[in-house]
Amino acid sequence: MWKNMGLTGKIIVAMVLGIILGLFINYSGLNTEGSFVNNYVTNGFLAIVGKLFVNSLKMLVVPLVLISLICGVCGIGDIRLLGRIGGKTFFIYMVTTALAITTAIGLGSLFGIGKGMQIETDAVFEAESAPPLIDVFSNIIPSNPISAMANGDMLSIIFFAMLIGISILMVGKPAKGLVQSLELINEVILKMVTIIMNLAPYGVFALLTKAMAELGLDLIWSLLGYVAVLVGALFFHFFVTMMVILKLTSGLSVKTFLAKMREVQIFAFSTSSSNATIPITLRAVTKRMGVSNSVASFTIPFGATINMDGTAIMQGTATIFIANLYGVQLGVTGYLTVILMSVLASIGTAGVPGVGLIMLSMVFAQVGLPIEGIGLILGVDRILDMLRTAVNVGGDAAVTVIVAKSEGEMDLAVYNDPDAGAKEMFDGHIDADSERELSAVFHDGVMGSEYDDIKRG
């Protein structure tokens, strides 16, 4: 039965089993500190498997973004068109982030979360310093591209890849062989993504079992109002706000989009990392939704870097919660400050570890809330971070589809076909589309008989 089940079904089964087993370990007391289960199962075997899975995804992020974006820029072929796509993408990302935090503030104020509550916690949050905005913009141009790749500085990598792509366009016809080689490398990296995706059920199971075994649900009940409003705001923003925007701006089927995003969001939920999910998101929007690589290779990594709708919602909800808890009146000016700071911080803290909490500390400091209040929500942040990441990734894909549709860089037949790309997403074989791409690369006999070898292999 397991062998005949599709990858989506396997992931869902693994997710449910992981949650059930994790909660059992937590409530049975098996995970007490120093116990066998704690040392060798939760923080041993499961931690290793989960870490290996996340690392395997992160391993491909930099080469995939670099090569795919270079190919994408070359595919656009017009530098002016590239500027238009970039400006349009940036504007939509900023607008959706502003709408996200406005939704969170509105719901938090409506339900008055935090008023009259008394919560005691030993958790302490020590705010890390976020980089000054001037440093963020100046560091977009890397002084050392190799160092930027090693550190995973996405904005720097994006700039460097675009510069290479633009330079190749300016060289023109003599660079044709280089472009063909880069496209082949890109295809090889995507096949590596396919291999790793087949290991997803085991990684998802390990990650969720460990998370539930350590966290349980007790703290969630004591912060039920905060959790409920935050989850409600996340669902409302993605399933209502983003889907309305998608429908109005592109006219595409919302049902089809949600169905094709299911696997991607499960990955995002499990890994809690937009960057780690980039390979899967890029694969889904190009192979399953028909977006051209020239658009997706720019908008997806760019969105994973600056588009933080889910994180912005957390900031808005947490700000209202802590303000009510400490009896601080923010007023209209305070709310507007929170919205503005969150939108700017989504750029300013790009690539910084613990980005959500760092952004939140910046917002708290700006509106005069005690940063110590973040310690109250630390316990539930790990679980909620999974949902935030799923919303972030969903927003990246939605904006990508909107931009591609507006630029005519989308195959509508692929988007409307419910089975398009499904098989190629999850097996290791070369399908008809990939065969045509390889044929286009090798049609001049560049690599001679190697093409036949690849087909047979």
VEXFIDO-349544 format. One record per residue (C-alpha): residue in one letter; x, y, z. Coordinates in steps of 0.001 Angstrom, whole numbers, plus 500000, padded with zeros to 6 digits. Last residue first. Example, Ala and Ser with C-alpha at 12.3 -4.5 7.8 and 13.67 -1.06 7.14 Angstrom:
2
 banu     px     py     pz
    S 513670 498940 507140
    A 512300 495500 507800
# end
This chain:
457
 banu     px     py     pz
    G 519651 506130 481409
    R 518492 505357 477829
    K 517611 508982 477191
    I 520869 510155 478787
    D 522893 507784 476612
    D 521094 508992 473483
    Y 521982 512568 474407
    E 525639 511627 474985
    S 525848 510559 471331
    G 526765 514025 470094
    M 527421 516586 472826
    V 527031 519728 470753
    G 525254 517806 468012
    D 523405 520951 466963
    H 520196 519661 468539
    F 521857 519105 471924
    V 520274 521878 473964
    A 516948 521734 472148
    S 516892 517947 472512
    L 517523 518298 476229
    E 514547 520656 476526
    R 512413 518314 474426
    E 513375 515395 476647
    S 512569 517443 479748
    D 509084 518121 478388
    A 508568 514488 477394
    D 509561 513093 480789
    I 512999 512156 482088
    H 512635 509797 485009
    G 513457 510397 488693
    D 509959 510578 490029
    F 508047 513102 492107
    M 507719 516371 490279
    E 507846 514618 486918
    K 504664 512715 487705
    A 502742 515788 488823
    G 504004 518020 486008
    A 500520 518569 484624
    D 497943 516384 486344
    P 495372 519086 487111
    D 495765 520606 483608
    N 494666 524236 483915
    Y 498171 525510 484714
    V 499797 523479 481929
    A 497319 524732 479339
    L 497805 528270 480660
    D 501500 528252 479761
    M 502844 531388 481449
    E 505161 534239 480521
    G 502451 536506 479091
    E 503715 539345 481294
    S 500518 539673 483345
    K 500288 535891 483740
    A 503906 535647 484917
    V 503427 538448 487463
    I 500259 536908 488915
    V 501743 533386 488982
    T 504857 534604 490780
    V 502734 536601 493230
    A 500773 533455 494093
    A 503932 531334 494436
    D 505621 533739 496837
    G 502388 534117 498829
    G 502120 530350 499264
    V 505719 530271 500491
    N 505053 532935 503114
    V 501807 531246 504195
    A 503561 527892 504672
    T 506345 529683 506550
    R 503870 531290 508936
    L 502234 527920 509621
    M 505543 526321 510608
    D 506473 529393 512654
    L 503303 528807 514667
    I 504753 525560 516012
    R 508106 527103 516921
    D 506518 530302 518284
    V 504472 528517 520913
    G 507056 528622 523691
    L 508538 531951 522640
    I 505257 533782 523184
    L 505862 535059 526711
    G 509575 535698 526085
    I 508564 538303 523494
    G 507249 540379 526373
    E 510838 541016 527459
    I 511043 543419 524500
    P 508898 545823 526522
    L 506719 547894 524153
    G 507775 551430 523205
    V 506495 551606 519600
    Q 509925 551443 517914
    A 511436 548979 520390
    F 508531 546575 519900
    V 508878 546741 516099
    M 512606 546027 516204
    S 512060 543160 518646
    L 509446 541713 516266
    M 511847 541823 513327
    I 514415 539923 515385
    L 511726 537433 516409
    G 510750 536699 512818
    V 514288 536668 511395
    G 515693 534036 513701
    P 518805 533910 511487
    V 519256 537063 509326
    G 518863 536498 505562
    A 516556 539461 505035
    T 516348 541610 508150
    G 516044 544973 506424
    I 513667 543875 503674
    S 510887 542471 505861
    A 511896 545164 508343
    L 510611 547864 506000
    V 507136 546305 505784
    S 507090 545579 509512
    M 508206 549088 510420
    L 505495 550677 508269
    I 502707 548528 509717
    V 503927 548968 513312
    T 504234 552728 512831
    L 500698 552879 511455
    Y 499469 551055 514557
    G 501371 553383 516870
    T 500000 556461 515118
    V 496439 555133 515377
    G 496743 554549 519127
    L 499274 552345 520886
    Q 497781 552205 524373
    V 499960 550056 526644
    G 498158 547947 529268
    Y 500945 545368 529591
    L 498820 542479 528279
    N 497027 544726 525805
    A 500323 545901 524281
    I 501702 542345 524353
    F 498719 540931 522416
    I 498455 543837 519960
    T 502153 543614 519123
    A 502050 539807 518929
    T 499202 539902 516394
    G 500883 542505 514197
    Q 504273 540831 514346
    M 502847 537366 513663
    I 500989 538739 510637
    A 504237 540254 509342
    T 505912 536846 509703
    G 503204 535219 507629
    D 503427 537902 504955
    M 507197 537710 504759
    N 508158 538519 501173
    I 511748 539818 501233
    T 514090 536842 500832
    A 511790 533970 499917
    G 510094 536404 497541
    F 513338 537166 495701
    P 514114 533444 495529
    I 510672 532829 493953
    T 510375 535972 491783
    F 513652 535655 489868
    S 513782 531992 488834
    A 510005 532115 488406
    V 510071 534772 485671
    S 512662 533347 483247
    N 511670 529820 484293
    S 508330 530293 482598
    V 505263 529674 484751
    G 503346 526573 483643
    M 501657 525787 486935
    R 502906 522239 487568
    K 506387 522305 486036
    T 507321 525957 486568
    V 505377 526870 489706
    A 506001 523478 491350
    R 509735 523217 490646
    L 510401 526710 491938
    T 508461 525965 495115
    I 510324 522674 495642
    P 513759 524224 495121
    I 512882 527282 497268
    T 511643 525229 500249
    A 514905 525497 502197
    N 514786 529270 501751
    S 511231 529534 503046
    S 512210 527614 506167
    S 509869 526142 508770
    T 510947 522689 507486
    S 507692 520789 508013
    F 505274 523608 507207
    A 507279 524577 504107
    F 507271 520994 502846
    I 503531 520727 503474
    Q 503150 524053 501689
    V 504897 522742 498588
    E 502805 519565 498488
    R 499513 521476 498615
    M 500453 524198 496129
    K 498998 522401 493102
    A 495604 521990 494748
    L 495564 525603 495946
    F 496320 526935 492473
    T 493698 524746 490809
    K 491014 525863 493262
    V 491945 529510 492759
    S 491337 529220 489026
    L 493035 532006 487081
    G 491528 535431 486370
    S 494972 536984 486783
    T 494535 540189 488794
    L 491094 539591 490298
    K 491579 535879 490968
    L 495047 536161 492477
    I 494073 539177 494586
    V 491005 537299 495862
    M 493224 534262 496576
    M 495731 536382 498465
    T 493123 538084 500664
    V 490875 535066 501283
    F 492831 531794 501599
    F 496213 533329 502401
    H 495269 536327 504517
    F 492319 534665 506225
    F 494298 531535 507107
    L 497174 533526 508609
    A 494786 535862 510457
    G 492892 532903 511939
    V 496140 531239 513029
    L 497249 534453 514735
    V 493832 535058 516299
    A 493635 531487 517644
    V 497233 531464 518936
    Y 496854 534758 520802
    G 493530 533738 522327
    L 494762 530233 523212
    L 497880 531378 525025
    S 497356 529126 528055
    W 496019 526363 525770
    I 499056 526624 523465
    L 501369 526121 526433
    D 499928 522671 527064
    L 500044 521478 523438
    G 503220 519390 523309
    L 506500 521214 522770
    E 509294 518643 522865
    A 507512 515548 521581
    M 505521 517683 519129
    A 508637 519140 517502
    K 510516 515814 517449
    T 507616 513946 515841
    L 507115 516785 513363
    L 510722 516835 512132
    A 511133 513040 511969
    F 507890 512440 510065
    V 508610 515262 507620
    G 512088 513906 506911
    Y 510748 510390 506311
    P 507955 511606 504037
    A 510389 513889 502129
    L 512866 511273 500911
    N 511346 511309 497406
    M 511807 515067 497426
    I 515580 514590 497618
    I 515675 512739 494292
    T 513410 515296 492601
    V 515579 518169 493817
    M 518617 516424 492329
    K 516723 516302 489026
    L 516272 520071 489315
    I 520046 520426 489754
    V 520624 518428 486544
    E 518180 520638 484643
    N 519987 523770 485828
    I 523330 522304 484734
    L 521817 521706 481277
    E 520554 525274 481127
    L 523998 526550 482169
    S 525647 524554 479373
    Q 523232 525914 476777
    V 523842 529462 477991
    L 527606 528984 477749
    G 527300 527662 474194
    K 525220 530678 473160
    A 527749 533164 474592
    P 529153 534077 471145
    K 525600 535096 470090
    G 525160 537982 472532
    V 527845 539396 474812
    M 525232 541849 476156
    L 522890 539015 477058
    I 525720 537233 478894
    S 526414 540439 480849
    I 522749 540691 481833
    G 522813 537092 483101
    I 526028 537630 485061
    L 524634 540799 486654
    M 521368 539007 487462
    A 523291 536203 489186
    F 525346 538686 491232
    F 522257 540664 492303
    I 520344 537512 493277
    I 523326 536185 495215
    S 523666 539466 497120
    L 519957 539504 497959
    M 520137 535849 499002
    D 523041 536022 501417
    G 523505 532241 501844
    N 526727 532599 503825
    A 528786 530481 501408
    M 527131 532182 498433
    A 527921 535647 499805
    S 531500 534553 500534
    I 531906 533421 496914
    P 530452 536712 495677
    N 533047 538755 497648
    S 532377 542492 497865
    P 528716 541612 497404
    I 526367 544284 495984
    I 523231 543932 498115
    N 525515 544775 501043
    S 524974 548521 500577
    F 521202 548073 500829
    V 521324 546033 504018
    D 524050 548198 505519
    I 521926 551336 505085
    L 518993 549558 506764
    P 521063 548969 509888
    P 521574 545263 510641
    A 519317 543716 513261
    S 520761 543455 516750
    E 519808 540277 518519
    A 517093 540560 521121
    E 517528 538457 524231
    F 514250 536708 524885
    V 513667 535244 528321
    A 511406 532309 529049
    D 510587 531828 532733
    T 506909 532431 532126
    E 503931 533734 534016
    I 500761 534715 532204
    Q 498092 536980 533662
    M 495425 538035 531166
    G 493150 541066 531578
    K 493395 542074 527944
    G 495751 539823 525951
    I 493595 539483 522837
    G 491055 542264 522336
    F 489034 540327 519751
    L 488634 543257 517349
    S 492076 544682 518113
    G 493821 541402 517247
    L 491659 540966 514146
    G 492488 544448 512831
    I 496169 544259 513755
    A 496518 540909 511981
    T 494679 542093 508866
    T 496835 545235 508707
    I 499913 543020 509035
    A 498916 540984 506000
    L 497761 543947 503901
    A 501165 545622 504345
    T 502936 542395 503367
    T 500655 542039 500323
    V 501502 545592 499210
    M 505260 545087 499656
    Y 505260 541840 497660
    I 503164 543409 494903
    F 505557 546358 494543
    F 508683 544160 494480
    T 507230 541893 491798
    K 506196 544809 489564
    G 509605 546463 489858
    G 511457 543235 489078
    I 509225 542364 486113
    R 509652 545866 484677
    G 513424 545799 485135
    L 513648 542407 483414
    L 511569 543734 480515
    R 514060 546576 480083
    I 516943 544069 480006
    D 515304 542083 477219
    G 516251 538433 476619
    I 513869 537072 479222
    G 515506 533668 478808
    C 518963 535050 479571
    V 517614 536487 482820
    G 516004 533146 483638
    C 519141 531162 482852
    I 521127 533373 485244
    L 518314 533006 487788
    S 518315 529219 487489
    I 522089 528976 487882
    L 522345 531161 490996
    V 519073 530146 492644
    L 519713 526433 492116
    P 523367 526593 493170
    V 522429 528524 496356
    V 519349 526491 497332
    L 520619 522975 496647
    M 522313 522324 499982
    K 519360 523897 501802
    L 517199 520959 500757
    S 519748 518359 501843
    N 520291 520295 505067
    V 516586 520100 505888
    F 516547 516333 505311
    L 519779 515724 507226
    K 518520 517802 510151
    G 515265 515846 510329
    V 517066 512505 510240
    I 519608 513609 512862
    A 517024 515096 515226
    L 514844 511987 514926
    F 517747 509631 515735
    G 519226 511569 518645
    N 517399 514473 520248
    T 514020 512719 520158
    V 515242 509104 520006
    Y 518628 508745 521733
    N 518759 511345 524487
    N 515079 512115 525042
    V 513910 508525 524558
    F 516617 507188 526869
    S 515742 509709 529576
    G 518041 512575 530551
    E 515349 515233 530306
    T 511854 513768 530246
    N 510692 512608 526809
    L 508907 509460 527926
    G 506465 511485 530033
    S 503454 509892 528372
    Y 502188 513341 527345
    N 505237 514237 525248
    I 505889 510830 523698
    F 502203 510507 522759
    L 502193 514043 521339
    G 505175 513192 519142
    L 503641 509913 517968
    I 500392 511604 516948
    I 502116 514562 515254
    G 504535 512311 513384
    L 501766 509932 512309
    V 499752 512828 510881
    M 502757 514291 509025
    A 503904 510911 507698
    V 500402 510164 506384
    I 500270 513594 504709
    I 503729 513098 503203
    K 502869 509630 501884
    G 499642 510912 500345
    T 501481 513704 498559
    L 504164 511267 497376
    G 501619 508955 495777
    M 500697 505656 497407
    N 501459 502415 495569
    K 504597 501726 497594
    W 502818 502422 500903
    M 500000 500000 500000
# end
